[in-house]
Amino acid sequence: MKKIFVLTGEPSGDKLASTAISKIQKDNNDIEYLSVGGVNLKNIGIKSIFELKEITYLGFTSVLYNIFKIRKRINQTADEILKFEPDILFSVDSPDFTLRVAEIVKKRNPKIKTIHYVAPQVWIWRKNRVKKIKKFIDHVLLLFDFEKKYFDSENIKNTFVGHPLIENTGLNKININDLVSKEKKIISIFAGSRNSETNVLLPILVQFIIIMNKKDPNYNFVFHATDENKEQIIDYIKVKNIENIDVVSDENMKREILSNSIFAVCKSGTVSLQVCNANVPSIIIYKLNFINFMIFKLLVNVKFANIINIINNREVIPELLQNECNAKQIYNSVVYMLKNPDIRKKQLEVCNETLKGIRSKTSSSSEVASILSNSLIS
């Protein structure tokens, strides 16, 4: 029996991995799996060696505070992988955790094939990582076609598979009328998948909603949560006693809510691609503590936080970062966008054109599943 160890480091990677692996499972039942994963991998029957939340940290200072715990988990994970003796170590995103584990595993057992999905963003910072990756990663799966040049330059095997957040899921429409009022327009809110992100952004976003309600109460606000942070968001909102806020974590429901939204306020990250793909105008927000922000400023090689803006080298989607990420500024930006349909239309036109360049021929998950399956028999 062939074996695959699936290695993730946060909820978004767990979701990506489960989508690809579920497609392998449809065609091949004769594979044994083990993982570091979350609820999505669990839902398709793959056991995790420990809770994903135990290694999900955000920011340099959080990592520093937990450095010994993280190092222990890295070594423990590597030991469990080597004990499992997989044919493939399939690592997904979270490079500061997954690639460190892969490096140890490859060094101790070179026979294990190492395939990494979601290339580290060497075009943003730490370009020298490419040379290091060459020593222990056999195949890198790229979300963006422009990344190929960085890995081709070091003769690292790589494949552009496209971005999974912009593929057609083929899911059936569902009724959302029981959740949100048909009389009110929907604004989708994305506060992040990590608890550490939500802790920072949730109070700001709720205050934005309070301001918005005072000016115009004719909107429904829906937080798009993960299974990991849904209760955290619900508990916070309960205290505020605001009637026109809902929280959803079901993927079908989130997709339907988004497709019926007139606008979105998004934490900076790849979820903004999903918003663009749904043809919903948006703004981007993000906030780090001062120390983390200064470290980022020293290290990053790009002017923007959002991938659409980075690709276009201009602010297609407005970004409110750090001090500008406050309730009043968010309110002003949202109202400005809602009052200017031509600006919203232009944003969507540029976003749609940009998405064409990062969409795979079939689907990202299908291409990843095919590569993994072929690697098992080659």
C-alpha positions in Angstrom: 0.0 0.0 0.0 1.3 3.4 -1.0 1.5 6.1 1.7 1.1 9.9 1.7 1.8 12.2 4.6 -0.1 15.5 4.3 1.7 18.3 6.1 -0.2 21.6 6.7 0.3 24.5 9.1 -2.9 26.5 9.1 -6.6 26.2 8.2 -6.2 27.5 4.6 -3.6 24.9 3.9 -5.7 22.2 5.5 -8.5 23.2 3.1 -6.3 23.2 0.0 -4.8 19.8 0.9 -8.2 18.2 1.6 -9.6 19.4 -1.8 -6.7 17.8 -3.7 -6.6 14.6 -1.6 -10.4 14.0 -1.9 -10.0 13.9 -5.7 -7.3 11.2 -5.3 -9.5 9.2 -2.9 -12.3 9.1 -5.6 -9.9 7.2 -8.0 -7.7 5.3 -5.6 -8.7 3.8 -2.2 -5.5 1.9 -1.8 -3.5 4.7 -0.2 -2.8 5.2 3.5 -2.7 8.7 4.8 -1.5 10.5 7.9 -1.3 14.3 8.5 -0.7 17.4 10.4 -4.1 18.9 9.5 -7.4 20.4 10.6 -11.1 19.8 10.2 -11.1 19.6 6.4 -8.6 16.6 6.3 -10.4 15.1 9.3 -13.7 15.3 7.4 -12.2 13.1 4.6 -11.0 10.5 7.1 -7.3 11.6 7.5 -6.0 11.5 11.1 -3.8 14.3 12.3 -0.9 13.6 14.7 -1.8 16.7 16.7 -4.2 19.7 16.7 -3.4 22.2 13.9 -3.9 25.2 16.3 -0.8 24.1 18.2 1.4 25.3 15.4 -0.6 28.2 13.9 1.2 31.4 14.9 1.1 34.7 13.2 3.9 37.3 13.0 7.5 37.4 14.0 6.9 38.2 17.7 4.4 35.3 18.1 6.9 33.0 16.6 9.7 34.3 18.9 7.5 33.8 22.0 6.7 30.3 20.9 10.1 29.4 19.3 10.9 26.4 21.6 7.4 25.0 21.3 7.5 25.3 17.5 11.0 23.7 17.3 9.7 20.8 19.4 6.8 20.4 17.1 9.0 20.5 14.0 11.2 17.7 15.4 8.2 15.7 16.6 6.5 16.0 13.2 9.7 15.0 11.3 10.0 11.9 13.6 6.4 10.9 13.0 6.8 11.2 9.3 10.0 9.1 9.2 8.2 6.5 11.4 5.3 6.5 9.0 7.7 6.0 6.0 5.5 7.7 3.3 6.2 7.5 -0.4 5.4 11.2 -0.6 5.6 14.0 1.9 3.0 16.4 0.6 3.5 19.8 2.3 1.1 22.6 1.8 1.8 26.4 2.3 3.1 27.6 5.8 6.7 27.4 4.6 8.2 28.4 8.0 6.8 25.2 9.5 6.3 22.8 6.6 9.6 23.4 4.8 11.6 23.1 8.0 10.0 19.7 8.6 10.6 18.7 4.9 14.3 19.6 5.2 14.8 17.3 8.2 12.8 14.5 6.6 14.7 14.6 3.3 18.1 14.8 5.0 17.3 11.7 7.1 15.5 9.7 4.4 16.3 10.9 0.8 14.0 8.2 -0.7 10.8 10.1 0.4 9.5 12.3 -2.4 8.9 15.8 -1.2 6.2 17.8 -3.1 5.3 21.3 -1.9 2.0 23.0 -2.9 1.9 26.8 -2.7 5.4 28.1 -3.4 6.9 30.3 -0.7 6.5 33.9 -1.8 10.1 34.5 -2.8 9.0 37.4 -5.0 8.0 39.3 -1.8 10.9 38.5 0.4 13.8 36.1 1.2 14.7 35.2 -2.4 17.7 33.2 -1.2 15.2 30.5 0.0 15.0 29.2 -3.6 18.6 28.0 -3.5 18.0 26.3 -0.1 14.7 24.7 -1.2 16.5 22.9 -4.1 18.3 20.7 -1.6 15.2 19.1 -0.1 12.1 19.7 -2.3 11.7 17.5 -5.4 8.7 19.3 -6.9 7.1 22.8 -6.3 3.5 23.4 -7.3 2.9 27.0 -8.2 -0.3 29.1 -7.8 1.0 31.9 -10.2 2.6 31.5 -13.5 5.0 34.4 -12.9 6.6 32.4 -10.1 8.2 29.9 -12.6 11.2 32.1 -13.4 12.4 32.0 -9.8 12.4 28.2 -9.6 13.5 27.7 -13.2 16.6 29.8 -12.5 17.7 27.2 -9.9 16.5 24.2 -12.0 14.0 23.2 -9.4 11.2 21.1 -10.9 8.0 23.1 -10.8 4.5 23.1 -12.2 2.0 25.9 -12.5 -1.3 24.5 -11.2 -3.3 27.7 -10.9 -5.1 29.1 -7.9 -7.7 26.9 -6.2 -9.7 29.9 -4.9 -10.8 30.9 -8.4 -11.9 27.5 -9.8 -15.5 26.6 -10.3 -16.6 24.4 -7.5 -19.7 23.2 -9.3 -21.7 23.3 -6.1 -25.5 23.7 -6.3 -27.1 26.9 -5.2 -28.6 27.0 -1.7 -31.3 29.2 -0.1 -29.9 31.9 2.1 -33.3 33.7 2.8 -33.5 32.1 6.3 -30.2 33.6 7.2 -30.3 37.1 5.8 -33.2 39.5 5.1 -34.1 39.9 1.5 -34.9 43.6 2.2 -31.3 44.4 3.0 -28.2 44.3 0.9 -25.3 42.0 2.0 -21.8 43.1 2.8 -19.4 40.2 3.3 -16.7 40.5 6.0 -13.5 38.4 6.1 -11.6 38.8 9.4 -9.0 36.1 8.7 -8.7 32.4 9.4 -6.2 32.6 12.3 -7.4 33.5 15.8 -4.5 35.9 16.1 -5.7 37.8 13.0 -9.3 37.8 14.2 -8.3 39.1 17.6 -6.9 42.2 16.0 -9.5 42.9 13.2 -12.8 41.8 14.8 -13.1 44.8 17.2 -12.3 47.2 14.3 -14.8 45.6 12.0 -17.6 45.5 14.5 -17.0 49.2 15.3 -17.1 49.9 11.5 -20.5 48.1 11.4 -21.8 50.2 14.3 -20.9 53.4 12.5 -22.4 52.1 9.3 -25.7 51.2 11.1 -25.9 54.7 12.5 -25.6 56.2 9.1 -27.6 53.6 7.1 -29.2 50.5 8.7 -30.2 48.9 5.4 -27.4 46.3 5.2 -26.7 42.8 6.4 -23.1 42.1 7.5 -22.0 38.5 7.2 -18.7 37.3 8.7 -17.1 34.5 6.7 -15.5 32.3 9.4 -13.6 29.0 9.6 -14.7 26.2 11.9 -11.7 27.1 14.0 -12.7 30.8 14.7 -16.5 30.8 14.2 -17.2 30.6 18.0 -14.7 33.3 18.7 -16.5 35.7 16.3 -20.0 34.7 17.6 -19.0 35.2 21.2 -17.7 38.7 20.5 -20.7 39.8 18.5 -23.2 38.5 21.1 -21.9 41.0 23.6 -22.4 43.9 21.2 -26.1 42.9 20.6 -26.1 43.9 16.9 -29.0 42.4 15.0 -27.8 42.7 11.4 -24.6 40.6 11.8 -24.4 36.9 10.9 -21.5 34.4 11.0 -21.2 31.5 8.6 -18.5 28.8 8.3 -20.2 26.3 5.9 -18.4 26.5 2.6 -21.6 26.2 0.5 -23.3 28.9 2.5 -20.2 31.2 2.3 -20.1 30.9 -1.4 -23.8 31.7 -1.8 -23.6 34.6 0.6 -20.6 36.0 -1.3 -22.2 35.7 -4.7 -25.2 37.7 -3.3 -23.1 40.4 -1.7 -22.8 43.9 -3.1 -19.4 44.5 -1.4 -16.7 42.9 0.7 -14.2 44.0 3.3 -11.3 41.5 3.2 -8.4 40.8 5.4 -5.3 40.9 3.2 -4.7 37.4 1.8 -5.6 35.0 -0.9 -9.3 35.1 0.0 -9.5 38.3 -1.9 -9.1 36.2 -5.1 -12.2 34.4 -4.2 -14.0 37.7 -3.7 -12.8 38.9 -7.2 -13.8 35.6 -8.7 -17.3 36.1 -7.4 -17.3 39.5 -9.1 -17.7 41.4 -5.9 -16.0 44.8 -5.4 -13.9 45.1 -2.2 -11.4 46.9 0.0 -8.4 45.2 1.7 -7.5 45.7 5.4 -4.7 44.5 7.6 -3.0 45.3 10.9 0.1 44.0 12.7 1.7 45.1 15.9 4.4 47.8 15.5 7.4 45.4 15.9 6.1 43.0 13.3 5.2 45.8 10.9 8.7 47.3 11.1 10.3 43.9 10.5 8.0 43.4 7.4 8.9 46.8 6.1 12.6 46.0 6.2 12.2 42.6 4.5 9.5 42.9 1.8 10.3 43.7 -1.8 6.8 44.8 -2.9 4.7 48.0 -2.5 1.4 46.4 -1.9 -0.2 43.8 0.4 -2.8 42.3 -2.0 -1.9 39.9 -4.8 -4.1 41.6 -7.4 -2.3 44.9 -6.7 1.1 43.2 -6.7 0.5 41.6 -10.1 -0.7 45.0 -11.5 1.9 47.0 -9.6 -0.8 49.5 -8.7 -3.7 49.8 -6.2 -6.6 48.2 -8.1 -8.2 47.3 -4.7 -7.9 50.0 -2.0 -5.7 48.9 0.9 -6.1 50.1 4.4 -3.1 49.0 6.4 -1.8 49.6 9.9 -3.0 53.1 11.1 -5.4 53.4 8.2 -7.0 50.1 9.3 -9.5 51.7 11.7 -13.3 51.7 11.8 -13.7 55.3 10.5 -11.4 54.8 7.5 -13.1 51.5 6.6 -16.4 53.2 6.8 -15.3 56.1 4.6 -13.8 53.8 2.0 -16.8 51.5 1.9 -19.2 54.4 1.5 -17.1 56.0 -1.2 -17.0 52.8 -3.2 -20.7 52.2 -2.8 -21.5 55.7 -4.0 -19.2 55.4 -7.1 -20.5 52.5 -9.4 -17.9 53.5 -12.1 -15.0 52.9 -9.7 -16.5 49.5 -8.6 -17.0 48.5 -12.3 -13.4 49.5 -13.2 -12.0 47.5 -10.3 -13.9 44.4 -11.3 -12.8 44.7 -14.9 -9.1 44.8 -13.9 -9.6 42.0 -11.4 -11.3 39.7 -14.0 -8.5 40.3 -16.5 -5.9 39.5 -13.8 -7.6 36.3 -12.8 -7.3 35.0 -16.4 -3.6 34.8 -15.9 -3.7 32.7 -12.7 -6.5 30.3 -13.7 -5.5 26.7 -14.5 -6.8 24.8 -17.6 -8.7 22.4 -15.5 -8.6 23.1 -11.8 -5.8 23.5 -9.3 -6.9 20.7 -7.1 -7.3 18.3 -10.1 -3.8 19.1 -11.3 -2.3 18.7 -7.9 -4.1 15.3 -7.5 -2.8 14.2 -10.8 0.8 15.1 -10.0 0.6 13.3 -6.6 -0.9 10.2 -8.2 1.7 10.1 -11.0 4.5 10.6 -8.4 3.3 7.5 -6.5 3.8 5.3 -9.5 6.9 6.9 -11.1 
